[in-house]
Amino acid sequence: MSRRHMTLLITVAVLVLLYAAGGIYFKNFLRIPVIINLFGDNAFTGITAVGMTFVIISGGIDLSVGSA
């Protein structure tokens, strides 16, 4: 398995473990609307991360992000 795939696998495993821990501590955390809200409310962070990744890959240096 390549390093890139290992990094993705570890990231998904950490997400699943943290979600399971939330389910243990909070009884309603394992409901489907919580998953939808988790990704929906944090979509802007994911979009920013993808944009910054493209800047890093293209060799750009300026990664400053203005506050919204």
N, C-alpha and C positions, 0 to 999 in steps of 0.2 A: 504494500500500500504506500502510495507516495505521501510526501509530507503535506501537500495541499489537502489531500483527502483526509489525512489524520487530523489536521486542524479543524476541518469542517465537522468531522465526527465528534471530536472533543467538545466543540461548541454546542452541538445538538445535545450531547449527553449532559452537559452542564445545564442547559435550558430545561431538559426533562427532569433532572434531579431537583432543580429549584422549584419547578412547578409541582412536583410530587411533595416536596417539603411544605409548600404553601397549602396543598390539599390536606396534609396531615394536621397542620395547625389551625386552618380555617375551614369550617365544614362546607361552605358554599363555593369554595375556590375552584372546585373541579367541574363546575357547570360550564356549558358551551358558551354562554354569553360573556363569561369572564375571559375566555380565550380570545374571542372576537374583540372585546374591548382592549385587551392587553396589546394586541397588534395594531388595532385601529388608533388608539390613543398615542402610540409611540411611532406611528408611521413616518412622521417628520424626521425623527432621529435616524431611521433606516435610510430614508432618501438622502439625508445629509451625509451619512456614512458612505453610501454608494458614490455620491458625487466626489467626496474627498478621496475615495479609492481611485477613481478615474484620474484625478489630479496627480496623485502619487505615481500611478502607472505611467502617465504621460511625461513625467519628469518635472512637473511644476513644483514650485517651492512654497508659494503663498497659500497656506491653508487656514487663514483667519476666517472666522464665521461671525457675521454680525448678529447681535441679539435681536430677537423678533418681538 
